[in-house]
Structures are given as structure tokens and as C-alpha cells.
């Protein structure tokens, strides 16, 4: 396998970030090495989706120009993420009769049972596109399969699966904006998963945790247990809500409120400011707790909540999260085993896209991954199972 270059583009509501990374042809285990970055202020987005394509395209072009200058060559292809409020999840069940005469479960059987579960759910999500499918649990003749079902013998194969999906128009608009900037989109990943690839450790994913990215206008999260994502969700709340609360509470302009939120000098009472910020944070964590209760994981994730994104830099956020969720809580930068050039957690999505994109590279075909992908991330996760 020859050395390859991977580009990840994170088009957020606040900023567009581009990471250019190099994948060694010899070391297929090492994480991609960062060789270029670029960023620009985002225009034309609301809650993670496109509202003004022309403005959004100019923002992407500006970030790409920086990244190309940093890397030293033009960018023609890229992987992108999507983190709009249209990103959601739906669960399904599938079942088939195994195909072989000797009842041995084959890869074809596994694909068919996943297809059956997808077909059962498709009619319930009109105007949506499935981004990823994750088999959460297999059952063979009524018995839970511990590990992979391939090679086992049985008649009836069942699966419980998670389908990460997005509003089709949001996805189409995002791809169109990036391609209008002169870049061919290879494939798309849900931003919460991209974040988890570089922020979470194997131990955290195995024990059970939630990674929450608090952006400007969205809160995106992924819940893990036994190395698999149990839930992927994006909510329409973010750190801009805190800015608005400060502006209203202190009767000051939004620009001044944003500076104060970011730790700038303030003539106002620290106690009053903390009350405003913590009140909104409590509301945000309550929303997260309600979701954890819905999936029956509230108070039951030993590795706790790992906070990232621009909003995670707020003073006292760990304490508020710990109290609200009854879980260990900490702010995380990029995993120490990633590339040292990026420590700011706001770059986690863009770099995570590169990690994911690198894992999808074909050694022999040269076919764009978007043309052959089956929208499944289970193969990627299997690399990191014990």
C-alpha cells in the first residue's frame, strides 16, 4: 500500500475546519499524520444545516485555501462530516433463515439479516438517508451470540441494529456546498462518531461512556458500551444559547456577551455570571439526561461523560455535568496517541474524519469509497475490539 493523503472537512455552524493528513504505506495501524490545516468563520448555516449555500461555499473555500497553503498542494477530494439537528437514530430488528444446508452462518447471511432490519425501518423514516448501520446484538435460534455469528450453526438468525440517519435535504445541501468549493466528496460520516474516534480511549468505549460535543448551535453525542455506539444524536442547543442568556441577563450587546463567555475581562459580578452560565448548562445536561434515561443508560456509564467542542471550555462545566448526570465528568482534548499538532478539542471532528477516511482506503481498486461503501462502520470498530 502506497502512502496516501486524507482530507477531513468539518463544516460547523461557527467554523469550517479542514485537516490534511498523511497515511503511511507501511504502518497500517498508526494514526494519520497531520500535514496541513485550515479554518474559516462559518457563514450560511443554522443548527448545523445549510441555509445560504453561497455563503457556506465561500466559507469552505476560505478554509480550503488555508489548508492547501499549509499542506503545499491543492485539495481535490475529501471526506466530510454532518452534524445538523437532522442527525438522528432509529432501532430495528431483523431475522432470516440461514441459507446453507449445513446451517452454518455466512457473511451473506449477516448481510441479509441487516438488510431485513433496514427494510423494516425504511418506511418509518421518509425523506431521510441512512448514514451508518451498526449491528448491536445477534441471536441464533433464540440464544444470544457472544462475538461474531459467522461460522456458527443454526437455523434462525436475528439482529438488533442501530441506524444513524439524517434528513436527506440536509445531506444533499452539505455535499453540494463542499463540491461547489471544488472538492469531490468521497463519503460522509456523522460528526459524533468522528469525534469519538480521536477523543475516546478503548477502555472508555468498552466500559461505557458518552462523548458530548457542545458546539455553537448544536449538542452532538455518541453513547458507547462494549466498544459499540449504542446511540448517536444531535440536539438543537449550544453555547450560543449561553451567549444569549448573558446578553439578556446583563443587558449587554451580544458581542460583549460572547467575549465574557470566553473568559474575557468583565466588570460584572462573577456570581451573577456563574448563575447565568450554570443555569443554561443545567438545562443542557438535563436534556442529555432525559436521553440517557430513554436508552436506559442514565447513571450507568462507568467512564462517564467526556466533554469536547468549543462550549466545553466554559468554567465549571465538569462540575455541572457531574451533578446533573450523576456520572464522572471531564473535559477532553484529543487523545494523547493522536497527532501532537492538534490539541484543541474543537479540531476533533475534522481529524476524526481523517482517521475514519484512512480506514476506508482501498489498497487495490482505487474506486471512490462513496461508490462502494455499504454505510456500515462495524468493520472499522472491529479493528479495535479486544
VOPAGU-2260 file (C-alpha; in pm, 1 decimal, decimal comma):
REM VOPAGU-2260
SITE   aa  ch    i         X         Y         Z
SITE  UNK   A    0       0,0       0,0       0,0
SITE  UNK   A    1     147,9     330,3    -105,2
SITE  UNK   A    2     144,2     645,5     105,4
SITE  UNK   A    3    -188,4     827,5      76,6
SITE  UNK   A    4    -333,4    1163,2     173,3
SITE  UNK   A    5    -667,7    1200,6     351,5
SITE  UNK   A    6    -859,8    1526,5     391,2
SITE  UNK   A    7   -1132,2    1579,5     651,1
SITE  UNK   A    8   -1370,3    1877,1     635,0
SITE  UNK   A    9   -1585,2    1973,8     933,7
SITE  UNK   A   10   -1843,6    2233,9     830,1
SITE  UNK   A   11   -1972,7    2358,9    1164,0
SITE  UNK   A   12   -2210,1    2641,2    1246,0
SITE  UNK   A   13   -1928,5    2850,0    1398,3
SITE  UNK   A   14   -1625,3    2749,0    1194,2
SITE  UNK   A   15   -1518,6    2538,4     896,9
SITE  UNK   A   16   -1213,5    2325,8     977,5
SITE  UNK   A   17   -1000,0    2130,9     731,7
SITE  UNK   A   18    -734,7    1875,0     827,1
SITE  UNK   A   19    -494,1    1723,1     573,8
SITE  UNK   A   20    -330,7    1401,5     692,6
SITE  UNK   A   21     -82,8    1150,9     554,9
SITE  UNK   A   22    -129,1     775,5     586,6
SITE  UNK   A   23     189,6     571,2     582,3
SITE  UNK   A   24     200,3     292,5     329,4
SITE  UNK   A   25     397,3      68,5     566,0
SITE  UNK   A   26     229,5     125,5     902,7
SITE  UNK   A   27    -140,3      44,8     865,4
SITE  UNK   A   28    -202,3      75,3    1240,9
SITE  UNK   A   29     -58,8     421,2    1308,9
SITE  UNK   A   30    -294,1     717,2    1309,6
SITE  UNK   A   31    -274,9     961,0    1015,9
SITE  UNK   A   32      -3,3    1225,7    1044,2
SITE  UNK   A   33    -129,9    1582,3    1010,9
SITE  UNK   A   34      47,5    1779,5     737,6
SITE  UNK   A   35    -187,8    2073,7     692,1
SITE  UNK   A   36    -481,4    2259,1     848,2
SITE  UNK   A   37    -715,0    2543,6     761,0
SITE  UNK   A   38   -1013,4    2715,5     917,3
SITE  UNK   A   39   -1257,0    2995,8     847,5
SITE  UNK   A   40   -1558,7    3154,7    1009,0
SITE  UNK   A   41   -1877,8    2980,3     900,0
SITE  UNK   A   42   -2149,3    3166,0     715,4
SITE  UNK   A   43   -2480,1    3039,2     584,5
SITE  UNK   A   44   -2550,5    2768,7     844,6
SITE  UNK   A   45   -2805,6    2729,2    1122,1
SITE  UNK   A   46   -2808,2    2441,0    1370,7
SITE  UNK   A   47   -2558,2    2258,6    1150,5
SITE  UNK   A   48   -2752,5    2269,4     823,5
SITE  UNK   A   49   -2717,8    2494,1     518,9
SITE  UNK   A   50   -2946,9    2797,7     487,7
SITE  UNK   A   51   -2738,1    3003,1     242,5
SITE  UNK   A   52   -2537,3    2782,8       2,8
SITE  UNK   A   53   -2338,7    3069,7    -149,8
SITE  UNK   A   54   -2214,5    3199,4     186,2
SITE  UNK   A   55   -2139,2    2847,4     307,6
SITE  UNK   A   56   -1941,3    2769,2      -8,1
SITE  UNK   A   57   -1726,8    3080,5      37,6
SITE  UNK   A   58   -1651,0    2974,9     395,9
SITE  UNK   A   59   -1542,7    2629,5     280,4
SITE  UNK   A   60   -1328,1    2780,0       4,2
SITE  UNK   A   61   -1154,0    3006,8     254,6
SITE  UNK   A   62   -1071,1    2716,9     488,5
SITE  UNK   A   63    -954,6    2504,5     194,5
SITE  UNK   A   64    -724,7    2782,6      73,8
SITE  UNK   A   65    -552,1    2790,2     413,7
SITE  UNK   A   66    -522,6    2411,7     424,4
SITE  UNK   A   67    -378,7    2394,8      72,0
SITE  UNK   A   68    -123,1    2660,9     158,6
SITE  UNK   A   69     -33,3    2474,5     478,1
SITE  UNK   A   70      -5,4    2133,2     309,4
SITE  UNK   A   71     162,1    2264,0      -4,9
SITE  UNK   A   72     -67,3    2111,3    -266,1
SITE  UNK   A   73    -425,2    2150,8    -399,2
SITE  UNK   A   74    -710,9    1958,2    -238,2
SITE  UNK   A   75    -935,6    1772,6    -482,3
SITE  UNK   A   76   -1100,6    1501,4    -269,4
SITE  UNK   A   77   -1220,9    1493,8      91,3
SITE  UNK   A   78   -1430,2    1314,6     348,5
SITE  UNK   A   79   -1683,0    1528,8     532,7
SITE  UNK   A   80   -1899,1    1513,9     843,3
SITE  UNK   A   81   -2253,3    1622,7     910,2
SITE  UNK   A   82   -2373,7    1747,1    1248,7
SITE  UNK   A   83   -2707,9    1907,1    1170,6
SITE  UNK   A   84   -3005,9    1872,6    1402,7
SITE  UNK   A   85   -3138,8    1634,3    1137,6
SITE  UNK   A   86   -2894,0    1363,7    1251,3
SITE  UNK   A   87   -3095,4    1103,3    1439,4
SITE  UNK   A   88   -3117,0     734,8    1523,5
SITE  UNK   A   89   -3368,0     457,7    1483,6
SITE  UNK   A   90   -3352,5      99,2    1603,3
SITE  UNK   A   91   -3474,9    -207,2    1417,8
SITE  UNK   A   92   -3491,9    -585,6    1432,8
SITE  UNK   A   93   -3424,1    -827,4    1150,3
SITE  UNK   A   94   -3448,2   -1203,9    1112,1
SITE  UNK   A   95   -3378,9   -1461,6     840,8
SITE  UNK   A   96   -3340,7   -1835,9     793,1
SITE  UNK   A   97   -2977,3   -1925,5     729,2
SITE  UNK   A   98   -2903,6   -2025,4     370,5
SITE  UNK   A   99   -2662,1   -2318,6     384,9
SITE  UNK   A  100   -2777,5   -2680,8     402,3
SITE  UNK   A  101   -2547,4   -2741,8     698,6
SITE  UNK   A  102   -2690,8   -2428,9     874,9
SITE  UNK   A  103   -2351,4   -2258,3     904,5
SITE  UNK   A  104   -2386,3   -1879,3     925,9
SITE  UNK   A  105   -2209,1   -1699,6     639,8
SITE  UNK   A  106   -2119,6   -1337,7     565,7
SITE  UNK   A  107   -2406,6   -1340,3     317,5
SITE  UNK   A  108   -2648,7   -1435,1     595,9
SITE  UNK   A  109   -2522,5   -1148,5     810,1
SITE  UNK   A  110   -2567,8    -903,7     523,3
SITE  UNK   A  111   -2918,4   -1036,5     457,3
SITE  UNK   A  112   -3032,5   -1005,1     818,9
SITE  UNK   A  113   -2901,4    -647,7     831,8
SITE  UNK   A  114   -3081,7    -575,9     505,0
SITE  UNK   A  115   -3402,0    -718,2     652,6
SITE  UNK   A  116   -3372,7    -491,4     956,9
SITE  UNK   A  117   -3312,4    -190,0     730,5
SITE  UNK   A  118   -3612,6    -269,8     511,1
SITE  UNK   A  119   -3836,2    -290,3     817,7
SITE  UNK   A  120   -3736,7      57,2     927,0
SITE  UNK   A  121   -3717,2     234,9     590,3
SITE  UNK   A  122   -4087,6     320,1     572,6
SITE  UNK   A  123   -4068,2     488,6     913,4
SITE  UNK   A  124   -3804,1     742,1     806,5
SITE  UNK   A  125   -3928,0     911,5     487,5
SITE  UNK   A  126   -3706,4    1188,7     347,0
SITE  UNK   A  127   -3410,6    1052,7     541,9
SITE  UNK   A  128   -3085,3     889,8     437,7
SITE  UNK   A  129   -2920,1     614,5     639,9
SITE  UNK   A  130   -2555,5     704,9     702,2
SITE  UNK   A  131   -2443,6     409,8     913,6
SITE  UNK   A  132   -2580,1      77,5    1031,7
SITE  UNK   A  133   -2446,1     -85,8    1346,2
SITE  UNK   A  134   -2542,8    -442,7    1447,3
SITE  UNK   A  135   -2576,3    -425,3    1824,8
SITE  UNK   A  136   -2666,1    -786,7    1906,9
SITE  UNK   A  137   -2714,5   -1112,4    1718,0
SITE  UNK   A  138   -2934,1   -1405,0    1822,3
SITE  UNK   A  139   -2911,1   -1756,3    1677,0
SITE  UNK   A  140   -3202,3   -1993,4    1740,1
SITE  UNK   A  141   -3303,5   -1783,5    2038,9
SITE  UNK   A  142   -2958,9   -1772,4    2201,8
SITE  UNK   A  143   -2757,3   -1451,0    2227,8
SITE  UNK   A  144   -2440,3   -1465,0    2018,5
SITE  UNK   A  145   -2129,7   -1365,5    2211,8
SITE  UNK   A  146   -1899,4   -1230,9    1943,5
SITE  UNK   A  147   -1943,7   -1286,2    1571,2
SITE  UNK   A  148   -2212,3   -1520,0    1435,3
SITE  UNK   A  149   -2012,3   -1617,8    1125,7
SITE  UNK   A  150   -1917,9   -1987,0    1136,9
SITE  UNK   A  151   -2174,8   -2082,9    1399,5
SITE  UNK   A  152   -2450,9   -2330,4    1314,3
SITE  UNK   A  153   -2818,2   -2250,4    1348,7
SITE  UNK   A  154   -3142,0   -2202,1    1159,4
SITE  UNK   A  155   -3282,3   -1863,1    1259,6
SITE  UNK   A  156   -3050,9   -1560,8    1268,3
SITE  UNK   A  157   -3177,1   -1237,1    1425,5
SITE  UNK   A  158   -3021,1    -895,2    1479,8
SITE  UNK   A  159   -3094,3    -578,9    1674,5
SITE  UNK   A  160   -2943,3    -285,5    1487,2
SITE  UNK   A  161   -2889,5      88,6    1515,2
SITE  UNK   A  162   -2937,3     303,8    1205,4
SITE  UNK   A  163   -2785,8     652,2    1210,4
SITE  UNK   A  164   -2974,2     870,1     965,8
SITE  UNK   A  165   -3004,8    1231,4     854,3
SITE  UNK   A  166   -3256,7    1449,4     673,6
SITE  UNK   A  167   -3184,5    1383,5     307,2
SITE  UNK   A  168   -3201,4    1750,3     208,6
SITE  UNK   A  169   -2950,1    1846,9     479,1
SITE  UNK   A  170   -2708,7    1585,0     347,6
SITE  UNK   A  171   -2756,0    1683,5     -16,4
SITE  UNK   A  172   -2704,4    2052,3      63,5
SITE  UNK   A  173   -2385,0    1984,9     260,5
SITE  UNK   A  174   -2234,9    1772,9     -17,0
SITE  UNK   A  175   -2335,0    2033,0    -278,3
SITE  UNK   A  176   -2168,6    2315,7     -84,4
SITE  UNK   A  177   -1838,1    2129,5     -47,5
SITE  UNK   A  178   -1837,1    2021,7    -411,2
SITE  UNK   A  179   -1921,0    2378,1    -520,2
SITE  UNK   A  180   -1597,0    2473,4    -344,4
SITE  UNK   A  181   -1412,8    2247,5    -589,2
SITE  UNK   A  182   -1376,0    1929,2    -384,9
SITE  UNK   A  183   -1515,7    1583,5    -462,0
SITE  UNK   A  184   -1684,7    1435,1    -153,7
SITE  UNK   A  185   -1566,9    1077,9    -101,8
SITE  UNK   A  186   -1802,8     987,6     182,9
SITE  UNK   A  187   -1991,7    1134,2     479,2
SITE  UNK   A  188   -1980,2    1045,1     848,3
SITE  UNK   A  189   -2198,9    1158,3    1136,6
SITE  UNK   A  190   -1991,1    1407,9    1337,1
SITE  UNK   A  191   -2046,9    1245,0    1680,6
SITE  UNK   A  192   -1878,7     927,1    1555,6
SITE  UNK   A  193   -1588,6    1118,4    1402,2
SITE  UNK   A  194   -1531,3    1289,1    1737,1
SITE  UNK   A  195   -1529,0     960,9    1925,3
SITE  UNK   A  196   -1254,7     812,7    1708,2
SITE  UNK   A  197    -994,2    1054,5    1845,2
SITE  UNK   A  198   -1132,7    1166,1    2182,5
SITE  UNK   A  199   -1224,9     833,6    2343,9
SITE  UNK   A  200    -991,4     557,9    2456,5
SITE  UNK   A  201   -1057,6     187,6    2407,5
SITE  UNK   A  202   -1115,4     149,2    2781,3
SITE  UNK   A  203   -1379,6     422,1    2785,1
SITE  UNK   A  204   -1567,3     272,1    2490,1
SITE  UNK   A  205   -1555,3     -71,7    2646,7
SITE  UNK   A  206   -1671,5      32,7    2994,1
SITE  UNK   A  207   -1944,2     268,1    2872,8
SITE  UNK   A  208   -1940,3     643,6    2821,5
SITE  UNK   A  209   -2098,4     934,2    2639,6
SITE  UNK   A  210   -1897,7    1184,8    2437,2
SITE  UNK   A  211   -2076,3    1518,9    2405,9
SITE  UNK   A  212   -1962,6    1790,7    2167,2
SITE  UNK   A  213   -2105,3    2128,5    2269,7
SITE  UNK   A  214   -2089,4    2342,3    1957,9
SITE  UNK   A  215   -2224,8    2687,4    1883,5
SITE  UNK   A  216   -2578,9    2578,2    1799,8
SITE  UNK   A  217   -2580,4    2200,6    1845,7
SITE  UNK   A  218   -2508,7    1939,2    2110,0
SITE  UNK   A  219   -2398,0    1617,8    1940,8
SITE  UNK   A  220   -2340,1    1297,9    2131,5
SITE  UNK   A  221   -2248,5     933,8    2094,8
SITE  UNK   A  222   -2304,5     675,4    2368,2
SITE  UNK   A  223   -2069,6     375,5    2378,3
SITE  UNK   A  224   -2072,9      41,2    2555,2
SITE  UNK   A  225   -1875,2    -274,4    2479,8
SITE  UNK   A  226   -1689,1     -86,0    2205,8
SITE  UNK   A  227   -2002,9     -11,9    2003,5
SITE  UNK   A  228   -2209,0     306,3    1965,7
SITE  UNK   A  229   -2547,9     246,9    2127,5
SITE  UNK   A  230   -2683,8     590,4    2042,5
SITE  UNK   A  231   -2598,8     883,6    1813,4
SITE  UNK   A  232   -2793,8    1207,9    1842,7
SITE  UNK   A  233   -2778,1    1582,6    1772,1
SITE  UNK   A  234   -2984,1    1835,5    1970,6
SITE  UNK   A  235   -3061,2    2199,2    1873,6
SITE  UNK   A  236   -2889,5    2359,4    2173,1
SITE  UNK   A  237   -2539,9    2501,8    2200,5
SITE  UNK   A  238   -2306,9    2756,3    2353,8
SITE  UNK   A  239   -2475,2    3039,4    2161,0
SITE  UNK   A  240   -2771,3    2992,4    2395,0
SITE  UNK   A  241   -2538,2    3079,2    2681,6
SITE  UNK   A  242   -2422,0    3391,4    2497,4
SITE  UNK   A  243   -2785,0    3496,7    2452,2
SITE  UNK   A  244   -2857,8    3437,9    2821,9
SITE  UNK   A  245   -2559,6    3651,9    2924,2
SITE  UNK   A  246   -2668,5    3931,2    2689,4
SITE  UNK   A  247   -3021,7    3927,1    2831,0
SITE  UNK   A  248   -2919,3    3881,6    3193,1
SITE  UNK   A  249   -2660,1    4159,4    3193,0
SITE  UNK   A  250   -2836,2    4380,1    2933,9
SITE  UNK   A  251   -2528,5    4397,2    2711,8
SITE  UNK   A  252   -2460,3    4353,5    2335,3
SITE  UNK   A  253   -2412,0    4001,8    2201,1
SITE  UNK   A  254   -2051,2    4074,5    2102,5
SITE  UNK   A  255   -1963,8    4171,6    2458,8
SITE  UNK   A  256   -2152,8    3873,0    2597,1
SITE  UNK   A  257   -1953,6    3637,9    2371,8
SITE  UNK   A  258   -1622,0    3784,4    2489,9
SITE  UNK   A  259   -1725,5    3748,5    2854,0
SITE  UNK   A  260   -1837,8    3390,0    2796,4
SITE  UNK   A  261   -1496,0    3311,4    2652,9
SITE  UNK   A  262   -1323,3    3437,2    2966,5
SITE  UNK   A  263   -1259,6    3799,8    2878,1
SITE  UNK   A  264   -1234,8    4069,9    3143,8
SITE  UNK   A  265   -1574,3    4157,5    3286,9
SITE  UNK   A  266   -1687,2    4443,0    3513,7
SITE  UNK   A  267   -1991,8    4238,7    3613,2
SITE  UNK   A  268   -2042,7    4023,0    3920,8
SITE  UNK   A  269   -1878,0    3681,6    3882,4
SITE  UNK   A  270   -2152,4    3531,2    4095,1
SITE  UNK   A  271   -2421,6    3667,3    3865,1
SITE  UNK   A  272   -2233,1    3549,3    3556,6
SITE  UNK   A  273   -2184,1    3199,8    3700,8
SITE  UNK   A  274   -2555,0    3179,0    3781,7
SITE  UNK   A  275   -2647,7    3262,0    3423,4
SITE  UNK   A  276   -2400,0    3017,4    3268,4
SITE  UNK   A  277   -2466,2    2731,5    3510,5
SITE  UNK   A  278   -2842,4    2766,1    3474,6
SITE  UNK   A  279   -2822,1    2715,3    3099,1
SITE  UNK   A  280   -2567,0    2434,5    3134,6
SITE  UNK   A  281   -2803,0    2259,6    3376,7
SITE  UNK   A  282   -3078,3    2277,0    3114,3
SITE  UNK   A  283   -2845,5    2131,5    2850,9
SITE  UNK   A  284   -2737,3    1845,0    3076,5
SITE  UNK   A  285   -3099,2    1778,7    3172,3
SITE  UNK   A  286   -3175,2    1726,5    2803,3
SITE  UNK   A  287   -2885,2    1483,7    2783,5
SITE  UNK   A  288   -3000,2    1301,4    3098,6
SITE  UNK   A  289   -3350,5    1259,8    2956,4
SITE  UNK   A  290   -3195,2    1096,0    2650,6
SITE  UNK   A  291   -2982,9     862,4    2863,3
SITE  UNK   A  292   -3296,7     760,4    3054,6
SITE  UNK   A  293   -3469,2     689,6    2725,2
SITE  UNK   A  294   -3195,8     442,4    2627,1
SITE  UNK   A  295   -3171,0     312,3    2986,8
SITE  UNK   A  296   -2814,2     428,0    3047,1
SITE  UNK   A  297   -2867,7     713,1    3295,8
SITE  UNK   A  298   -2618,3     685,9    3580,4
SITE  UNK   A  299   -2485,8     360,3    3432,8
SITE  UNK   A  300   -2182,8     463,5    3226,6
SITE  UNK   A  301   -1867,2     397,4    3434,8
SITE  UNK   A  302   -1640,2     606,6    3210,2
SITE  UNK   A  303   -1883,8     896,1    3243,1
SITE  UNK   A  304   -1927,0    1191,3    3012,9
SITE  UNK   A  305   -1638,6    1326,5    2807,1
SITE  UNK   A  306   -1698,6    1686,3    2700,7
SITE  UNK   A  307   -1549,4    1840,2    2391,1
SITE  UNK   A  308   -1615,0    2119,3    2143,0
SITE  UNK   A  309   -1587,0    2494,7    2189,8
SITE  UNK   A  310   -1851,6    2505,0    2463,7
SITE  UNK   A  311   -1654,2    2257,1    2673,7
SITE  UNK   A  312   -1408,5    2534,4    2763,0
SITE  UNK   A  313   -1664,1    2701,7    2991,2
SITE  UNK   A  314   -1551,0    2731,0    3351,4
SITE  UNK   A  315   -1723,2    2487,1    3585,7
SITE  UNK   A  316   -1880,0    2272,4    3315,1
SITE  UNK   A  317   -1734,8    1949,4    3457,3
SITE  UNK   A  318   -1893,4    2008,4    3798,1
SITE  UNK   A  319   -2232,9    2092,2    3649,4
SITE  UNK   A  320   -2220,1    1781,8    3430,7
SITE  UNK   A  321   -2122,9    1557,4    3721,3
SITE  UNK   A  322   -2408,7    1682,6    3937,9
SITE  UNK   A  323   -2672,0    1674,0    3663,6
SITE  UNK   A  324   -2587,2    1332,1    3518,9
SITE  UNK   A  325   -2458,2    1156,0    3833,2
SITE  UNK   A  326   -2159,8    1042,6    3627,4
SITE  UNK   A  327   -1786,2    1110,8    3616,7
SITE  UNK   A  328   -1735,3    1421,4    3404,1
SITE  UNK   A  329   -1431,4    1567,9    3236,6
SITE  UNK   A  330   -1329,2    1792,3    2950,4
SITE  UNK   A  331   -1112,2    1618,7    2693,1
SITE  UNK   A  332    -876,9    1731,4    2425,0
SITE  UNK   A  333    -759,2    1496,7    2153,2
SITE  UNK   A  334    -640,4    1155,4    2266,7
SITE  UNK   A  335    -266,5    1170,3    2353,1
SITE  UNK   A  336    -197,8     899,6    2095,1
SITE  UNK   A  337    -317,9    1123,9    1811,6
SITE  UNK   A  338    -104,0    1384,5    1641,0
SITE  UNK   A  339      57,2    1641,8    1867,9
SITE  UNK   A  340      -0,5    1924,5    1622,0
SITE  UNK   A  341    -364,2    1949,4    1731,9
SITE  UNK   A  342    -453,8    1968,7    2099,5
SITE  UNK   A  343    -761,9    2192,5    2076,4
SITE  UNK   A  344   -1070,3    1965,7    2104,8
SITE  UNK   A  345   -1259,6    2177,6    1852,2
SITE  UNK   A  346   -1046,9    2003,4    1585,8
SITE  UNK   A  347   -1158,4    1656,4    1696,9
SITE  UNK   A  348   -1426,6    1617,5    1429,3
SITE  UNK   A  349   -1202,6    1718,3    1137,3
SITE  UNK   A  350    -918,6    1490,6    1249,1
SITE  UNK   A  351   -1161,3    1210,9    1333,7
SITE  UNK   A  352   -1290,0    1228,2     976,6
SITE  UNK   A  353    -932,4    1166,6     856,3
SITE  UNK   A  354    -894,9     865,2    1085,3
SITE  UNK   A  355   -1220,1     720,3     955,2
SITE  UNK   A  356   -1136,4     803,6     594,1
SITE  UNK   A  357    -796,8     636,7     625,1
SITE  UNK   A  358    -958,8     316,5     748,3
SITE  UNK   A  359   -1175,9     307,4     435,3
SITE  UNK   A  360    -896,3     336,0     180,5
SITE  UNK   A  361    -879,1      56,4     -75,5
SITE  UNK   A  362    -535,0     -85,9    -144,6
SITE  UNK   A  363    -610,8    -220,0    -488,5
SITE  UNK   A  364    -916,9     -76,3    -661,2
SITE  UNK   A  365    -873,7     297,8    -646,9
SITE  UNK   A  366   -1254,6     319,5    -653,8
SITE  UNK   A  367   -1401,0     607,4    -454,7
SITE  UNK   A  368   -1521,0     473,7    -122,7
SITE  UNK   A  369   -1855,4     652,4    -170,0
SITE  UNK   A  370   -1923,7     429,2    -469,9
SITE  UNK   A  371   -1864,9     104,2    -288,6
SITE  UNK   A  372   -1942,2     180,3      75,3
SITE  UNK   A  373   -2222,5     -12,8     239,5
SITE  UNK   A  374   -2273,4     261,0     500,1
SITE  UNK   A  375   -2152,5      31,5     776,5
SITE  UNK   A  376   -1892,1     120,2    1036,9
SITE  UNK   A  377   -1882,6    -218,5    1203,9
SITE  UNK   A  378   -1567,0    -317,8    1013,8
SITE  UNK   A  379   -1393,9      -6,5    1141,9
SITE  UNK   A  380   -1488,2     -83,3    1501,7
SITE  UNK   A  381   -1379,6    -445,9    1470,2
SITE  UNK   A  382   -1017,5    -330,9    1438,1
SITE  UNK   A  383   -1026,2    -210,7    1796,5
SITE  UNK   A  384   -1208,0    -497,6    1964,7
SITE  UNK   A  385   -1002,2    -688,9    2220,1
